[in-house]
Amino acid sequence: MHTNPLQVAAALAPKLESSSDRSDVCTGSGSSAGSGDTALGSASDGALSAVVRKDSSSTTTTDASTDSGHVCPNASKGARSPGTVKLEDEACMDDQKVKAFIKQHGLTLCIPQRELGKGAFGHVEMVIITLPDGTTVKAARKTLHACETKGAVAALRRILNQELAGLAASAGCERAVQCLGYRLPTDDDERAELLLSCAEGGSVENLLVGAGL
Ligand SMILES: Nc1ncnc2c1ncn2[C@@H]1O[C@H](COP(=O)(O)OP(=O)(O)OP(=O)(O)O)[C@@H](O)[C@H]1O
């Protein structure tokens, strides 16, 4: 994984988001994925540096780590977007609730927006996740492709664990890409997915190339 350039570039812009259509996932956390069941988890409790607070009239970006007293869409309307997961309390979610929700449900709620890039093992898309309070969160979903050979699951798990180890090393760094969740495959035809903070500013590599350096 090319974590390094993106980790630095992550500071250039806000972040977050993901998806998947499976329901038989379990949740977990840690710097590496277990070798047993399919898991959906977060490699770190890194800060959500920003979420997009969207209401009917405008879209604003709010620093979730310092935000206090923001007005979320559902506070006055009680409305919930289709496809979102209902929480007991749909009132405005604080940063901890947002992190926990995204860790548990993020990869099941991703709505793809555009492709961000391709790497040796998969592709990365910008995605939007709508929270129960109506807030939309932007993130990057990295999908690792399964090989068409037997043993693909083991290979994907190895790759994913390498990625998670790299992400864990920079967990909590506001200028580094953060892992918001992941999902391990259990069968050869399944994908492995990572939910990452979105580095919209692009990679350091591209910045240097753009500057002619
Ligand atoms: N969190 C992210 N935010 C924004 N763009 C990203 C993010 N992660 C990856 N990208 C984009 O997607 C591209 C592919 O990323 P990916 O991690 O799959 O591969 P890589 O690190 O570039 O290369 P390799 O697969 O060889 O390690 C990156 O070059 C970058 O342009």
The ligand as an ORCA input file, in Angstrom:
! r2SCAN-3c Opt
* xyz 0 1
  N      -7.454      7.589      1.510
  C      -7.357      8.024      0.256
  N      -7.830      9.247     -0.079
  C      -7.735      9.708     -1.354
  N      -7.195      9.018     -2.368
  C      -6.700      7.796     -2.088
  C      -6.762      7.227     -0.788
  N      -6.199      6.002     -0.818
  C      -5.812      5.811     -2.080
  N      -6.109      6.887     -2.864
  C      -5.841      7.037     -4.299
  O      -5.972      5.761     -4.896
  C      -4.723      5.373     -5.493
  C      -4.533      3.894     -5.300
  O      -4.278      3.663     -3.931
  P      -3.803      2.246     -3.426
  O      -3.586      2.353     -1.962
  O      -4.731      1.210     -3.944
  O      -2.478      1.975     -4.211
  P      -1.104      2.671     -4.091
  O      -0.808      2.850     -2.642
  O      -1.132      3.927     -4.931
  O      -0.164      1.611     -4.800
  P       0.116      0.089     -4.379
  O      -1.135     -0.670     -4.573
  O       1.178     -0.347     -5.317
  O       0.558      0.116     -2.953
  C      -3.676      6.231     -4.827
  O      -2.566      6.427     -5.659
  C      -4.426      7.525     -4.576
  O      -4.436      8.321     -5.749
*
